[in-house]
Amino acid sequence: MTFSNRSFRALFSLAMAACAFVLPGEARASQLDISSDAKEAIHLMYLGKTDQAIELAHKLEAMHPDHPLGYLIEADALWWIIYCKWSERKYNTIDAWSHTRPADADDDAELAVADKVARLAEANIAKQDTAEMELYAGLGYASRARLLGLRFAKLPVARAGVEARRHLLRCLELDPDMADAYLGLGLYNYYVDTLSGMAKILRFIMGIPGGDKREGLRQLEIASTKGVLTQAEARFNMAKSLRNYDRDYARAEQAAAPLVAEYPRNCIFLLLAGDIEQKLGHTEQAATRFRAAASAPWEETSCGERAHTLAREALATLGAIQ
């Protein structure tokens, strides 16, 4: 049986976050408390200073070798490099689209770190079960699923998604206010409501409950405003979802605006914002975003080169090369 790219991406998100139906309707505030070094590493990552972010993550790993947070930050930094490297203009839209392909060295490095996140968190859970460690375990498995989804590896994605679901369920059972978990919940609720007819039949057979796009967007908004680890990624996924599936470019523009405001030199965010502006017919605004992306620095060379190439290609579609 052949699945469309869209159906697979929806099922991938469904597998990662199939716990939304048992959760309370609102999150007050995340109970996650992370160090200033961890916050700085995340900030550096979104500034495009991925080498510095990974260096600081290694420092956290050396200081706390049995704690998963440093490794989780490293996995996220590696993910953005991979996402950037595989981004392309397809369907008249800039994104990293799923393709069947063999693993490369970057994939292997990210998967190794993501697996370590899950192992360390599960080891801590065996000693004392806490919402924090359940969250880290879930995010570790979700990181694995995220990368395998980019490679269109359906069964491994499903296995990783089942483990992510199990840990996230327990996380929210222990602490319903863990706002960072709502990234996965929002993706579940949104994407399960966009499944194709065939995928919905499979969802019914698998016994996985339905979703609600409006609720999913509300949950992504919670993560984007109250999460400690997931704010930028939640907003990025919210903007992409509104663009790719709803084609609600006005709301996608609103979702992407805070990303560019906070990280005006992040070429990935600039490409997303420019692509949305182009779809709105805002030629000058789109050209401004793409020009900024074409010159934005990014420490990892292959990512920077790829983003700059995509920005120049986008400018050419606007007739805006100078």
C-alpha positions as CSV (number, residue, x, y, z in Angstrom):
1,M,0.0,0.0,0.0
2,T,1.3,3.4,-0.9
3,F,1.0,6.4,1.3
4,S,1.2,10.0,0.3
5,N,3.9,12.2,1.8
6,R,1.2,14.2,3.6
7,S,-0.4,11.1,5.0
8,F,2.9,9.8,6.3
9,R,3.8,13.1,7.9
10,A,0.4,13.2,9.6
11,L,0.7,9.6,10.9
12,F,4.3,10.4,12.1
13,S,3.0,13.3,14.2
14,L,0.1,11.1,15.4
15,A,2.5,8.4,16.6
16,M,4.7,10.9,18.4
17,A,1.9,12.5,20.3
18,A,-1.1,10.2,20.6
19,C,-1.8,11.2,24.2
20,A,-3.8,14.4,23.7
21,F,-7.2,12.9,24.3
22,V,-6.6,12.4,28.1
23,L,-5.1,15.7,28.9
24,P,-6.6,18.7,30.8
25,G,-7.8,21.6,28.7
26,E,-5.3,24.2,30.0
27,A,-1.7,24.5,31.2
28,R,-1.0,27.1,33.8
29,A,2.8,27.2,33.7
30,S,5.7,24.8,33.1
31,Q,7.3,23.4,36.2
32,L,10.5,22.8,34.3
33,D,13.5,24.6,35.8
34,I,16.7,24.6,33.7
35,S,20.0,26.4,34.3
36,S,21.1,29.6,32.8
37,D,23.7,27.7,30.7
38,A,21.0,25.5,29.2
39,K,18.9,28.6,28.3
40,E,21.9,30.3,26.8
41,A,22.7,27.2,24.7
42,I,19.1,27.1,23.4
43,H,19.3,30.9,22.6
44,L,22.6,30.4,20.7
45,M,21.1,27.5,18.7
46,Y,18.3,29.8,17.4
47,L,20.7,32.6,16.7
48,G,22.3,30.2,14.2
49,K,25.4,29.7,16.4
50,T,25.0,26.0,16.5
51,D,28.7,25.3,17.1
52,Q,28.7,27.4,20.2
53,A,25.4,25.9,21.3
54,I,26.8,22.4,20.9
55,E,30.0,23.4,22.8
56,L,27.9,24.7,25.7
57,A,25.8,21.5,25.6
58,H,29.0,19.5,25.9
59,K,29.9,21.5,28.9
60,L,26.5,20.6,30.5
61,E,27.1,17.0,29.6
62,A,30.5,17.0,31.3
63,M,29.1,18.7,34.4
64,H,26.1,16.4,34.6
65,P,26.9,13.2,32.7
66,D,23.9,11.4,34.0
67,H,21.4,14.1,33.2
68,P,19.7,14.1,29.8
69,L,19.3,17.9,29.2
70,G,22.7,18.7,27.7
71,Y,22.3,15.8,25.3
72,L,18.8,16.9,24.4
73,I,20.0,20.4,23.5
74,E,22.8,18.8,21.4
75,A,20.3,16.6,19.6
76,D,18.1,19.7,18.9
77,A,21.1,21.7,17.5
78,L,22.0,18.8,15.3
79,W,18.4,18.5,14.1
80,W,18.3,22.1,12.9
81,I,21.5,21.5,10.9
82,I,19.9,18.4,9.3
83,Y,16.6,20.2,8.7
84,C,18.5,23.0,7.0
85,K,20.7,20.7,4.9
86,W,17.6,18.8,3.5
87,S,15.4,21.8,3.0
88,E,14.3,22.5,-0.6
89,R,11.8,24.3,-2.6
90,K,9.1,21.8,-3.5
91,Y,5.3,22.3,-4.2
92,N,6.3,26.0,-4.4
93,T,7.1,25.9,-0.7
94,I,10.4,25.8,1.2
95,D,10.6,23.0,3.7
96,A,12.5,19.8,4.6
97,W,10.3,17.2,2.9
98,S,10.3,13.5,3.7
99,H,12.3,11.3,1.4
100,T,13.4,7.7,1.5
101,R,17.2,7.8,1.8
102,P,20.0,6.0,3.6
103,A,21.4,7.4,6.9
104,D,24.4,9.6,6.7
105,A,26.9,10.7,9.3
106,D,24.8,13.6,10.5
107,D,21.8,11.3,11.0
108,D,23.9,8.8,12.9
109,A,25.3,11.5,15.2
110,E,21.8,12.9,16.0
111,L,20.2,9.5,16.5
112,A,23.0,8.5,18.9
113,V,22.5,11.6,21.0
114,A,18.7,11.3,21.0
115,D,19.0,7.7,22.1
116,K,21.3,8.7,25.0
117,V,18.7,11.3,26.1
118,A,16.1,8.5,26.3
119,R,18.4,6.0,28.1
120,L,19.6,8.5,30.7
121,A,16.0,9.7,31.4
122,E,14.8,6.1,31.8
123,A,17.7,5.3,34.1
124,N,16.7,8.3,36.3
125,I,13.0,7.2,36.1
126,A,14.1,3.8,37.5
127,K,15.5,5.5,40.5
128,Q,12.7,8.1,41.0
129,D,9.9,8.8,38.6
130,T,9.4,12.5,38.0
131,A,7.6,14.5,35.3
132,E,10.8,16.1,34.3
133,M,12.5,12.8,33.4
134,E,9.4,11.5,31.8
135,L,9.4,14.6,29.6
136,Y,13.0,14.1,28.7
137,A,12.4,10.5,27.8
138,G,9.5,11.4,25.6
139,L,11.4,14.2,23.9
140,G,14.4,11.8,23.3
141,Y,12.2,9.3,21.5
142,A,10.4,12.1,19.7
143,S,13.7,13.4,18.5
144,R,14.4,10.0,17.1
145,A,11.0,9.8,15.4
146,R,11.5,13.3,14.0
147,L,14.6,12.4,12.2
148,L,13.4,9.0,11.0
149,G,10.3,10.8,9.7
150,L,12.4,12.9,7.5
151,R,13.9,9.7,6.1
152,F,10.3,8.3,5.5
153,A,11.2,5.3,7.8
154,K,7.7,4.3,8.7
155,L,8.0,1.4,11.1
156,P,11.0,2.8,13.1
157,V,9.0,6.1,13.4
158,A,6.0,4.2,14.8
159,R,8.1,2.3,17.3
160,A,9.8,5.5,18.5
161,G,6.4,7.3,18.6
162,V,4.9,4.6,20.8
163,E,7.7,5.1,23.3
164,A,7.4,8.9,23.2
165,R,3.6,8.5,23.8
166,R,4.1,6.3,26.8
167,H,6.5,8.7,28.5
168,L,4.5,11.8,27.7
169,L,1.4,10.2,29.1
170,R,3.2,9.6,32.4
171,C,4.8,13.1,32.4
172,L,1.4,14.8,32.3
173,E,-0.1,12.3,34.8
174,L,2.6,13.5,37.2
175,D,2.4,17.2,36.3
176,P,-0.5,18.4,34.1
177,D,1.1,21.9,34.0
178,M,4.3,20.7,32.1
179,A,3.7,23.1,29.2
180,D,6.5,21.8,27.1
181,A,4.6,18.6,26.5
182,Y,2.0,20.6,24.6
183,L,4.2,20.8,21.6
184,G,3.6,17.1,20.9
185,L,0.0,17.3,22.0
186,G,-0.7,20.2,19.6
187,L,0.9,18.4,16.7
188,Y,-1.2,15.3,17.4
189,N,-4.5,17.1,17.6
190,Y,-3.7,19.2,14.5
191,Y,-2.3,16.5,12.2
192,V,-4.8,13.7,13.1
193,D,-7.5,16.1,11.9
194,T,-5.8,16.5,8.5
195,L,-5.4,12.8,7.7
196,S,-6.4,11.5,4.3
197,G,-9.5,9.2,4.1
198,M,-7.3,6.1,3.9
199,A,-5.2,7.2,6.9
200,K,-8.3,7.9,8.9
201,I,-9.5,4.3,8.3
202,L,-6.1,3.1,9.5
203,R,-6.4,5.3,12.5
204,F,-9.7,3.8,13.4
205,I,-8.4,0.2,12.9
206,M,-5.4,1.1,15.2
207,G,-7.8,2.5,17.9
208,I,-6.2,5.9,18.0
209,P,-8.6,8.7,18.8
210,G,-9.5,11.6,16.6
211,G,-8.1,15.1,16.8
212,D,-9.2,18.7,16.5
213,K,-7.1,21.2,14.5
214,R,-8.4,24.1,16.5
215,E,-7.5,22.4,19.8
216,G,-4.1,21.5,18.3
217,L,-3.4,25.1,17.4
218,R,-4.4,26.2,20.9
219,Q,-2.1,23.6,22.5
220,L,0.8,24.7,20.2
221,E,0.1,28.3,21.4
222,I,0.4,27.1,25.0
223,A,3.8,25.6,24.3
224,S,4.9,28.6,22.4
225,T,4.1,31.0,25.3
226,K,4.6,28.9,28.4
227,G,7.1,26.3,27.5
228,V,10.7,26.5,28.6
229,L,12.4,24.2,26.0
230,T,9.9,24.3,23.2
231,Q,8.7,27.8,22.6
232,A,10.4,28.5,19.3
233,E,9.9,25.0,17.9
234,A,6.2,25.2,18.8
235,R,5.8,28.5,17.0
236,F,7.8,27.3,14.0
237,N,5.5,24.2,13.7
238,M,2.4,26.3,14.2
239,A,3.4,28.6,11.3
240,K,4.4,25.7,9.1
241,S,1.1,23.8,9.8
242,L,-1.0,26.8,9.0
243,R,0.9,27.4,5.8
244,N,1.2,23.8,4.6
245,Y,-2.2,22.4,5.4
246,D,-4.7,25.2,6.2
247,R,-3.2,27.6,3.7
248,D,-4.1,30.2,6.2
249,Y,-1.3,32.5,5.4
250,A,-2.4,35.4,7.4
251,R,-2.4,33.4,10.6
252,A,0.8,31.7,9.6
253,E,2.4,35.2,9.2
254,Q,1.2,36.1,12.7
255,A,2.7,32.8,14.1
256,A,6.1,33.3,12.4
257,A,6.4,37.0,13.3
258,P,7.7,36.5,16.9
259,L,10.4,34.1,15.6
260,V,11.9,36.7,13.2
261,A,11.5,39.4,15.8
262,E,13.5,37.5,18.4
263,Y,15.9,35.8,16.0
264,P,16.3,38.2,13.0
265,R,19.4,36.5,11.7
266,N,18.1,32.9,11.8
267,C,18.1,31.9,8.1
268,I,15.6,29.1,8.6
269,F,13.1,31.3,10.3
270,L,13.6,34.0,7.6
271,L,13.0,31.5,4.8
272,L,9.7,30.4,6.5
273,A,8.6,34.0,7.0
274,G,9.6,35.0,3.4
275,D,7.8,32.0,2.0
276,I,4.6,33.0,3.9
277,E,4.9,36.6,2.8
278,Q,5.2,35.5,-0.8
279,K,2.1,33.4,-0.6
280,L,0.3,36.4,0.8
281,G,1.4,38.4,-2.3
282,H,3.5,40.7,-0.2
283,T,6.4,40.9,-2.7
284,E,8.4,43.6,-1.0
285,Q,8.2,42.0,2.5
286,A,9.1,38.6,1.0
287,A,12.1,40.1,-0.8
288,T,13.2,41.7,2.5
289,R,13.0,38.4,4.3
290,F,14.8,36.4,1.5
291,R,17.6,39.0,1.2
292,A,18.1,38.8,5.0
293,A,18.2,35.0,4.7
294,A,20.7,35.2,1.8
295,S,23.2,37.0,4.0
296,A,22.4,35.6,7.5
297,P,25.3,34.0,9.2
298,W,25.1,30.3,10.3
299,E,28.1,28.6,11.9
300,E,27.6,25.2,10.3
301,T,28.8,25.7,6.8
302,S,26.6,23.3,4.9
303,C,23.5,24.7,6.5
304,G,24.4,28.3,5.8
305,E,25.2,27.5,2.1
306,R,22.0,25.6,1.7
307,A,19.9,28.4,3.2
308,H,21.6,31.1,1.2
309,T,21.0,29.1,-2.0
310,L,17.3,28.7,-1.2
311,A,17.0,32.4,-0.4
312,R,18.6,33.4,-3.8
313,E,16.3,30.9,-5.6
314,A,13.3,32.4,-3.8
315,L,14.4,35.9,-4.8
316,A,14.7,34.8,-8.4
317,T,11.0,33.8,-8.3
318,L,10.2,37.3,-7.2
319,G,12.3,38.9,-9.9
320,A,14.1,40.6,-7.0
321,I,17.8,39.7,-7.6
322,Q,19.9,42.8,-7.6
